[in-house]
Amino acid sequence: MSVVSGGTTRGESLFTDLSADAEGWKPDEIESLCMNCHRSGTTRLLLTKVPFFKEIILSSFSCAHCSWADSEVQPAGRIQDQGVRYTLKVRTKEDLNREVVRAESATVRIPEVDLEIPPFTQKGAISTIEGLLDRTVAGLEQDQPVRRAVHPEVAEKISVFIQRLENLKEMESEFTLEIEDPSGNSFVENPAAPHKDEALTVSRFERTAQQEQQLGLRAEDDPDEEPAAPDPDSMRDEVLTFNMNCPECNVPASTNMKLVQIPYFKEVVIMATNCDSCGYRTNEVKSGGGTEELGTRIAVRITNPSDMTRDLLKSETCSVHIPELEFELGMAAISGKFTTVEGLLKDIKDLTVSRNPFCLGDSSVADRVDKMKAFGQKMDQIIAGEMDVHVILDDPAGNSYLQNPYAPEPDPEMSVEKYARSFEQNEELGLNDMKTEGYQEEEQRPQEEQRPQEEQRPQEEQRPQEEQRPQEEQRPQEEQRPQEEQRPQEEQRPSIISSRD
């Protein structure tokens, strides 16, 4: 039985902000079994929060009897609604220094060398790209002496592969790093923040039934079919409540959801979370309708402090551009919400400056911190109306909205453009493989076309065979007839002679 020292009171957060100045901040100690000598050892657990990321658990085990030690990093935050996929083009040695948070459920791939690290085969860790390569090389070299003695051919192939990984560390050629995490708890640093990283691509995806089973979100005996959705008509006059854990203190809380019709726009879903334990409050807005046929690009020029009061609906598929600052915020970086232009700009500043983990603590770099501070000052000037900029909302799903105070007259400072989505945008929205009409008929058509062809082919092939068969059968019959006629004559001759005798 393990003994834990320390505790928490009701309403107190289990996770403490990561800080070197925290007083009285001690890890919990647990007496546990050493897996090396099977005697009692000590495990230390530290529950902390990494800014701009998630709650994590730092664990360290040490045994005083055999001196065996081990350490591990595990995410303690909730599993995200969608999985995340990072694709990075590593071109220079500076890219090898990018910090990477790899969850245990993440899959790491390098297509150029056919490297794939499956999920749940390594412990979660906070490292760099070079550190990932070093850890992979160390794992491959671990049993090489045994392989050289037992299977020398296999050991030689592994040595060649290790050399290829060493060449990647020396940047002899560019390569691609792919990290796919169905839990959404992995992260790759963007050193160009708050600007867009041209070498890094981030995309979200829906988990499969198998991935949900691996994460423990679905039982193995559950069917793959999704439950039927409730009728929206019965939900319009009802506030739905469902339970969840608070993203700040991880204490059970409740979330309310309501369908609301916005005049002159469309129906949206408002979700609000309130935690009675720590006082955390948040709200989120999602589109209640389907994806529009055309995407929407809204551009507004901020020239007056009154423009900050415009109502704004940003969906989670909407990206934000500020050309004057060379800033671009991708999709899903900020959840969908109904706010004002000032509220959106404050959220952007808070996301990129105040909660940026690479500008705090030991991981901060002086140049990066100065860059972020300069960006935050420019955002304050825009909010105060001291700097004229253009704010562009680009939503390929067409579910974003910006208020026009001159309605029904056109706004001279705002333009709304409808455009056809590209193939890449449809791929991100999952529309390329989606068919909602006539998919049953299209599945039946190729089957109906193949059936008569398959039926006709053996008939056509059998016809010449059937025509040849009687000819081949007639020939031996015609040849056998004279022989059969001659046989009785030959047989009769000896009978006649015998009778005469």
C-alpha positions as CSV (number, residue, x, y, z in Angstrom):
1,M,0.0,0.0,0.0
2,S,1.4,3.4,-1.0
3,V,1.6,6.2,1.4
4,V,1.2,9.8,0.1
5,S,2.4,12.8,2.0
6,G,0.6,16.0,1.6
7,G,-2.9,16.9,0.5
8,T,-5.2,19.5,-0.8
9,T,-8.3,21.2,0.6
10,R,-11.7,21.5,-1.0
11,G,-11.7,24.2,-3.7
12,E,-7.9,24.3,-4.0
13,S,-6.4,23.5,-7.3
14,L,-4.3,20.3,-7.5
15,F,-2.0,21.9,-10.1
16,T,0.3,24.8,-9.3
17,D,1.7,27.2,-11.9
18,L,5.3,26.4,-12.9
19,S,7.5,28.9,-11.1
20,A,10.9,28.9,-9.5
21,D,9.8,31.5,-6.9
22,A,7.0,29.3,-5.4
23,E,7.3,29.0,-1.7
24,G,6.3,25.8,0.1
25,W,6.0,23.9,-3.2
26,K,7.0,20.4,-2.5
27,P,6.4,17.2,-4.6
28,D,4.3,14.4,-3.1
29,E,6.3,11.4,-2.1
30,I,4.9,7.9,-2.5
31,E,6.5,4.7,-1.2
32,S,6.4,2.2,-4.1
33,L,7.9,-1.0,-5.3
34,C,11.3,-1.0,-7.2
35,M,10.9,-3.1,-10.3
36,N,14.7,-3.7,-10.4
37,C,15.4,-5.2,-6.9
38,H,11.7,-5.6,-5.8
39,R,12.3,-3.6,-2.6
40,S,10.8,-0.4,-1.5
41,G,11.7,2.8,-3.3
42,T,10.4,6.4,-3.4
43,T,8.3,8.0,-6.2
44,R,8.0,11.8,-6.3
45,L,5.1,13.4,-8.1
46,L,4.9,17.0,-9.0
47,L,1.6,18.3,-10.4
48,T,2.1,21.5,-12.4
49,K,0.8,23.6,-15.3
50,V,2.9,24.6,-18.3
51,P,1.6,28.0,-19.6
52,F,0.0,27.9,-23.0
53,F,0.0,24.1,-22.9
54,K,-1.6,21.6,-20.5
55,E,-1.4,20.3,-17.0
56,I,1.4,17.7,-16.6
57,I,2.7,15.3,-14.0
58,L,6.4,15.1,-13.4
59,S,7.3,11.7,-11.8
60,S,10.7,10.6,-10.5
61,F,11.5,7.2,-8.9
62,S,14.7,6.4,-7.0
63,C,15.7,3.3,-5.1
64,A,18.2,3.6,-2.2
65,H,19.0,-0.1,-2.3
66,C,20.0,-0.7,-5.9
67,S,20.4,3.0,-7.0
68,W,18.0,2.5,-9.9
69,A,16.2,5.7,-11.1
70,D,13.6,6.7,-13.6
71,S,11.7,9.8,-14.7
72,E,8.6,10.4,-16.8
73,V,6.3,13.2,-18.0
74,Q,2.6,12.5,-18.4
75,P,-0.1,14.9,-19.5
76,A,-2.7,15.4,-16.8
77,G,-5.1,17.7,-18.7
78,R,-8.2,16.4,-20.4
79,I,-8.1,14.8,-23.8
80,Q,-8.9,17.3,-26.5
81,D,-12.1,17.2,-28.6
82,Q,-10.0,16.5,-31.8
83,G,-6.6,15.0,-32.6
84,V,-3.7,17.1,-33.8
85,R,-1.2,16.5,-36.6
86,Y,2.0,18.5,-36.9
87,T,4.0,18.4,-40.1
88,L,7.4,20.2,-40.0
89,K,9.9,20.7,-42.8
90,V,13.3,20.6,-41.1
91,R,15.7,22.6,-43.3
92,T,18.4,24.0,-41.0
93,K,20.2,23.1,-37.8
94,E,18.2,25.7,-35.9
95,D,15.1,23.7,-36.6
96,L,16.6,20.8,-34.6
97,N,16.4,23.1,-31.5
98,R,12.6,23.4,-31.7
99,E,11.0,22.3,-28.5
100,V,8.6,19.4,-28.8
101,V,6.1,18.0,-26.3
102,R,5.4,14.4,-27.3
103,A,2.5,12.7,-25.6
104,E,2.6,8.9,-25.0
105,S,-0.3,8.5,-27.5
106,A,1.5,10.3,-30.3
107,T,3.0,8.7,-33.5
108,V,6.3,10.1,-34.8
109,R,7.2,9.6,-38.5
110,I,10.1,10.6,-40.7
111,P,9.2,9.5,-44.2
112,E,12.6,10.1,-45.7
113,V,14.2,7.3,-43.7
114,D,11.0,5.2,-43.2
115,L,11.0,5.8,-39.5
116,E,7.8,5.4,-37.5
117,I,7.5,5.3,-33.7
118,P,4.1,3.8,-32.8
119,P,2.0,5.2,-30.0
120,F,2.3,3.9,-26.4
121,T,5.8,2.5,-27.1
122,Q,7.7,5.4,-25.4
123,K,6.9,7.5,-22.4
124,G,5.8,11.1,-22.9
125,A,8.7,13.6,-22.9
126,I,9.5,17.3,-23.4
127,S,12.5,17.5,-25.6
128,T,13.8,18.9,-28.9
129,I,13.8,17.4,-32.4
130,E,17.5,16.5,-31.9
131,G,16.5,15.0,-28.6
132,L,13.9,12.8,-30.3
133,L,16.6,11.6,-32.8
134,D,19.0,10.9,-29.9
135,R,16.4,9.0,-28.0
136,T,15.6,6.9,-31.1
137,V,19.3,6.1,-31.7
138,A,19.9,5.2,-28.0
139,G,16.9,2.8,-28.2
140,L,18.3,1.1,-31.3
141,E,21.8,0.8,-30.0
142,Q,20.7,-0.7,-26.7
143,D,20.7,-4.4,-27.9
144,Q,23.2,-4.1,-30.6
145,P,25.9,-6.2,-28.9
146,V,23.5,-9.1,-28.5
147,R,22.3,-8.8,-32.1
148,R,25.9,-8.8,-33.4
149,A,26.5,-12.2,-31.7
150,V,23.1,-13.8,-32.5
151,H,21.9,-12.1,-35.7
152,P,24.9,-10.3,-37.3
153,E,22.9,-9.5,-40.5
154,V,20.1,-7.8,-38.6
155,A,22.7,-5.9,-36.5
156,E,24.4,-4.6,-39.7
157,K,21.1,-3.3,-41.1
158,I,20.3,-1.5,-37.9
159,S,23.8,0.0,-37.9
160,V,23.2,1.4,-41.4
161,F,19.8,2.8,-40.2
162,I,21.4,4.4,-37.2
163,Q,24.0,6.1,-39.5
164,R,21.1,7.5,-41.5
165,L,19.6,9.0,-38.4
166,E,23.1,10.5,-37.5
167,N,23.2,12.1,-40.9
168,L,19.8,13.7,-40.2
169,K,21.3,15.3,-37.1
170,E,24.1,16.7,-39.2
171,M,21.5,18.1,-41.6
172,E,23.1,16.5,-44.6
173,S,19.7,16.6,-46.2
174,E,16.2,18.1,-45.4
175,F,13.6,15.9,-43.9
176,T,10.0,15.9,-42.7
177,L,8.9,15.4,-39.1
178,E,5.3,14.3,-38.6
179,I,3.7,14.0,-35.1
180,E,0.1,12.7,-35.0
181,D,-1.6,12.6,-31.6
182,P,-5.2,11.6,-31.3
183,S,-5.4,13.0,-27.8
184,G,-4.4,16.5,-29.0
185,N,-1.9,16.9,-26.2
186,S,1.3,17.1,-28.3
187,F,3.0,20.4,-29.3
188,V,5.7,21.7,-31.6
189,E,7.3,25.1,-31.1
190,N,6.8,28.0,-33.5
191,P,10.0,30.1,-33.2
192,A,8.5,32.8,-35.5
193,A,5.6,33.4,-33.2
194,P,3.5,35.6,-33.4
195,H,4.1,35.3,-37.1
196,K,3.1,32.4,-39.2
197,D,5.6,29.5,-39.4
198,E,6.0,28.6,-43.1
199,A,7.7,25.3,-42.3
200,L,5.1,24.1,-39.8
201,T,1.6,22.9,-40.7
202,V,-1.0,22.2,-38.0
203,S,-4.2,20.4,-38.7
204,R,-7.0,18.9,-36.6
205,F,-8.8,15.6,-37.3
206,E,-11.6,13.5,-35.9
207,R,-10.5,10.3,-34.0
208,T,-11.4,6.9,-35.3
209,A,-13.2,4.3,-33.2
210,Q,-9.9,2.4,-32.8
211,Q,-8.1,5.5,-31.5
212,E,-10.9,6.2,-29.0
213,Q,-10.5,2.6,-27.7
214,Q,-6.8,3.1,-27.3
215,L,-7.4,6.3,-25.3
216,G,-10.0,4.7,-23.1
217,L,-12.9,6.8,-24.5
218,R,-14.8,3.9,-25.9
219,A,-15.2,0.3,-24.7
220,E,-13.9,-2.4,-26.9
221,D,-17.4,-4.0,-27.2
222,D,-19.1,-0.8,-28.2
223,P,-20.4,-0.7,-31.8
224,D,-18.7,1.6,-34.3
225,E,-21.9,3.4,-35.2
226,E,-22.4,6.8,-33.6
227,P,-25.7,7.3,-31.6
228,A,-28.5,9.2,-33.4
229,A,-28.4,12.9,-32.9
230,P,-31.3,14.5,-31.1
231,D,-33.9,16.5,-33.0
232,P,-32.8,20.2,-33.2
233,D,-36.5,21.4,-33.0
234,S,-36.8,19.9,-29.6
235,M,-33.5,21.6,-28.4
236,R,-34.3,25.2,-29.3
237,D,-36.4,26.0,-26.2
238,E,-34.2,23.9,-23.9
239,V,-31.0,24.5,-22.1
240,L,-28.9,21.3,-22.1
241,T,-26.5,20.5,-19.3
242,F,-23.7,17.9,-19.3
243,N,-20.9,17.2,-16.9
244,M,-17.2,17.7,-17.6
245,N,-13.9,18.5,-15.7
246,C,-12.8,22.1,-15.3
247,P,-9.8,22.8,-17.6
248,E,-8.1,24.9,-14.9
249,C,-8.5,22.9,-11.7
250,N,-9.7,19.5,-13.1
251,V,-12.7,19.5,-10.7
252,P,-16.0,18.2,-12.0
253,A,-18.1,21.1,-13.4
254,S,-21.1,21.6,-15.7
255,T,-21.5,23.1,-19.2
256,N,-24.7,24.6,-20.5
257,M,-25.6,24.6,-24.1
258,K,-28.4,26.5,-26.0
259,L,-29.4,27.0,-29.6
260,V,-29.8,30.7,-30.5
261,Q,-31.0,32.3,-33.8
262,I,-28.9,35.4,-34.7
263,P,-31.0,37.8,-36.8
264,Y,-29.9,38.2,-40.4
265,F,-27.3,35.5,-40.0
266,K,-27.9,31.9,-38.9
267,E,-28.4,29.6,-36.0
268,V,-25.5,29.1,-33.5
269,V,-24.8,27.0,-30.4
270,I,-23.7,28.8,-27.3
271,M,-21.8,26.8,-24.7
272,A,-20.9,28.2,-21.3
273,T,-18.8,26.5,-18.6
274,N,-18.8,27.7,-14.9
275,C,-16.7,26.1,-12.2
276,D,-17.9,26.6,-8.7
277,S,-14.5,25.4,-7.3
278,C,-12.0,27.9,-8.8
279,G,-14.4,30.4,-10.4
280,Y,-13.3,29.6,-14.0
281,R,-15.7,30.8,-16.6
282,T,-15.6,30.4,-20.4
283,N,-18.0,30.5,-23.3
284,E,-17.8,29.1,-26.8
285,V,-19.9,29.5,-29.9
286,K,-20.3,26.9,-32.6
287,S,-22.2,27.1,-35.9
288,G,-25.6,25.3,-35.6
289,G,-26.0,24.9,-39.4
290,G,-24.0,23.1,-42.0
291,T,-21.0,24.3,-44.0
292,E,-21.9,26.9,-46.6
293,E,-21.4,26.3,-50.3
294,L,-18.9,29.2,-50.5
295,G,-16.3,30.5,-48.1
296,T,-16.4,34.0,-46.6
297,R,-13.6,36.5,-46.3
298,I,-14.4,39.7,-44.3
299,A,-11.9,42.6,-44.3
300,V,-12.4,45.6,-42.1
301,R,-10.1,48.7,-41.7
302,I,-9.8,49.8,-38.1
303,T,-9.6,53.6,-38.1
304,N,-11.5,54.6,-35.0
305,P,-11.8,53.4,-31.4
306,S,-15.5,52.9,-32.0
307,D,-14.6,50.1,-34.5
308,M,-13.6,48.0,-31.4
309,T,-17.2,47.7,-30.4
310,R,-18.3,45.9,-33.5
311,D,-20.0,42.5,-32.7
312,L,-18.0,39.6,-34.1
313,L,-18.8,35.9,-34.4
314,K,-15.6,33.9,-35.0
315,S,-16.1,30.2,-35.7
316,E,-13.4,27.6,-34.9
317,T,-12.7,27.2,-38.7
318,C,-11.9,30.9,-39.1
319,S,-8.4,32.3,-39.4
320,V,-7.4,35.9,-38.6
321,H,-4.9,38.0,-40.5
322,I,-3.4,41.4,-39.7
323,P,-1.2,42.3,-42.7
324,E,0.4,45.4,-41.1
325,L,1.9,43.2,-38.4
326,E,2.5,40.2,-40.7
327,F,0.5,38.2,-38.3
328,E,-1.7,35.2,-39.1
329,L,-3.7,33.1,-36.6
330,G,-4.7,29.7,-37.9
331,M,-7.9,27.8,-37.5
332,A,-8.8,26.3,-34.1
333,A,-6.1,28.3,-32.3
334,I,-8.9,30.2,-30.6
335,S,-12.2,28.5,-30.1
336,G,-15.4,29.8,-31.7
337,K,-16.8,32.7,-29.7
338,F,-19.2,35.7,-30.0
339,T,-17.4,38.8,-28.9
340,T,-16.2,42.2,-30.2
341,V,-13.2,43.2,-32.2
342,E,-11.5,44.5,-29.0
343,G,-12.2,41.1,-27.3
344,L,-10.7,39.2,-30.2
345,L,-7.5,41.3,-30.2
346,K,-7.1,40.9,-26.5
347,D,-7.5,37.1,-26.9
348,I,-4.8,37.2,-29.6
349,K,-2.4,39.2,-27.3
350,D,-3.1,36.9,-24.4
351,L,-2.5,33.8,-26.5
352,T,0.7,34.9,-28.1
353,V,2.3,37.0,-25.4
354,S,1.0,36.4,-21.9
355,R,0.6,32.6,-22.1
356,N,3.5,31.8,-24.4
357,P,5.5,29.1,-22.6
358,F,8.7,29.9,-24.6
359,C,8.8,33.4,-23.2
360,L,8.6,32.3,-19.6
361,G,10.9,30.5,-17.3
362,D,14.1,28.8,-18.3
363,S,13.0,28.2,-21.9
364,S,12.8,31.9,-22.7
365,V,15.3,33.6,-25.0
366,A,16.1,37.3,-24.9
367,D,15.5,38.0,-28.6
368,R,12.2,36.1,-28.5
369,V,11.0,37.9,-25.4
370,D,11.8,41.3,-26.9
371,K,10.0,40.3,-30.1
372,M,6.9,39.3,-28.2
373,K,6.9,42.4,-26.0
374,A,7.1,44.6,-29.2
375,F,4.2,42.7,-30.7
376,G,2.2,43.2,-27.5
377,Q,2.8,46.9,-27.5
378,K,1.6,47.1,-31.1
379,M,-1.6,45.3,-30.2
380,D,-2.2,47.8,-27.3
381,Q,-1.8,50.6,-29.8
382,I,-4.4,49.0,-32.1
383,I,-6.9,48.5,-29.2
384,A,-6.4,52.2,-28.2
385,G,-7.0,53.4,-31.7
386,E,-3.5,54.7,-32.2
387,M,-2.7,52.5,-35.1
388,D,-4.7,51.8,-38.3
389,V,-4.7,48.2,-39.4
390,H,-6.8,45.8,-41.5
391,V,-8.3,42.8,-39.7
392,I,-9.2,40.0,-42.1
393,L,-11.5,37.1,-41.1
394,D,-11.1,34.2,-43.5
395,D,-13.6,31.4,-42.9
396,P,-13.7,28.6,-45.6
397,A,-16.9,27.2,-43.9
398,G,-18.7,30.6,-44.2
399,N,-19.8,30.6,-40.5
400,S,-18.2,33.8,-39.3
401,Y,-19.9,37.2,-39.0
402,L,-18.9,40.9,-38.4
403,Q,-21.4,43.6,-37.5
404,N,-22.2,46.4,-40.0
405,P,-23.2,49.5,-38.0
406,Y,-24.4,51.2,-41.2
407,A,-26.9,48.4,-42.1
408,P,-28.8,48.2,-44.3
409,E,-26.4,50.6,-46.1
410,P,-22.9,49.2,-47.1
411,D,-20.0,49.8,-44.7
412,P,-17.3,51.9,-46.4
413,E,-14.6,50.3,-44.2
414,M,-15.7,46.7,-44.5
415,S,-15.8,44.3,-47.5
416,V,-17.4,40.8,-47.6
417,E,-16.2,38.4,-50.3
418,K,-17.6,35.0,-51.1
419,Y,-15.2,32.6,-52.8
420,A,-14.9,29.0,-53.9
421,R,-12.9,26.8,-51.5
422,S,-9.7,25.1,-52.8
423,F,-9.1,21.4,-52.6
424,E,-6.8,21.9,-49.6
425,Q,-9.5,23.8,-47.7
426,N,-12.1,21.1,-48.4
427,E,-9.6,18.5,-47.3
428,E,-9.1,20.3,-43.9
429,L,-12.9,20.6,-43.5
430,G,-13.3,16.9,-44.4
431,L,-15.6,17.7,-47.4
432,N,-13.7,15.9,-50.2
433,D,-14.7,12.4,-48.9
434,M,-18.2,13.5,-47.7
435,K,-21.3,12.6,-49.8
436,T,-24.7,13.4,-48.4
437,E,-26.9,12.9,-51.5
438,G,-27.2,10.1,-54.0
439,Y,-24.4,8.1,-52.4
440,Q,-26.6,4.9,-52.3
441,E,-27.3,5.2,-56.1
442,E,-23.6,5.7,-56.9
443,E,-22.8,2.5,-54.9
444,Q,-25.4,0.5,-56.7
445,R,-24.6,1.7,-60.2
446,P,-21.1,0.1,-60.5
447,Q,-22.5,-3.1,-59.0
448,E,-25.3,-3.2,-61.6
449,E,-22.9,-2.4,-64.4
450,Q,-20.4,-5.1,-63.4
451,R,-23.0,-7.8,-63.0
452,P,-24.2,-8.0,-66.6
453,Q,-20.6,-7.8,-67.8
454,E,-19.5,-10.6,-65.5
455,E,-22.5,-12.7,-66.6
456,Q,-21.9,-12.1,-70.3
457,R,-18.2,-12.8,-70.2
458,P,-18.5,-16.5,-69.2
459,Q,-21.4,-17.0,-71.6
460,E,-19.4,-15.5,-74.5
461,E,-16.4,-17.6,-73.5
462,Q,-18.4,-20.7,-73.2
463,R,-20.1,-20.3,-76.6
464,P,-17.0,-21.3,-78.8
465,Q,-16.2,-24.1,-76.4
466,E,-19.7,-25.4,-76.7
467,E,-19.6,-25.1,-80.5
468,Q,-16.2,-26.9,-80.5
469,R,-17.3,-29.7,-78.2
470,P,-19.8,-31.3,-80.6
471,Q,-17.3,-31.2,-83.4
472,E,-14.7,-32.9,-81.3
473,E,-17.3,-35.4,-80.1
474,Q,-18.5,-36.2,-83.6
475,R,-15.1,-36.9,-84.9
476,P,-14.4,-39.9,-82.7
477,Q,-17.9,-41.2,-83.3
478,E,-17.4,-41.1,-87.1
479,E,-14.0,-42.8,-86.7
480,Q,-15.4,-45.4,-84.4
481,R,-18.3,-46.4,-86.6
482,P,-16.3,-48.3,-89.2
483,Q,-14.3,-49.9,-86.5
484,E,-17.4,-51.0,-84.7
485,E,-18.9,-52.3,-88.0
486,Q,-15.8,-54.3,-88.8
487,R,-15.5,-55.8,-85.4
488,P,-18.6,-58.0,-85.6
489,Q,-17.6,-59.2,-89.0
490,E,-14.2,-60.3,-87.7
491,E,-15.8,-61.9,-84.7
492,Q,-18.3,-63.7,-86.9
493,R,-15.6,-65.3,-89.1
494,P,-14.1,-67.5,-86.4
495,S,-17.6,-68.5,-85.3
496,I,-18.4,-69.7,-88.9
497,I,-15.2,-71.6,-89.1
498,S,-15.8,-73.3,-85.8
499,S,-19.3,-74.3,-86.9
500,R,-17.9,-75.8,-90.1
501,D,-15.5,-77.7,-88.1
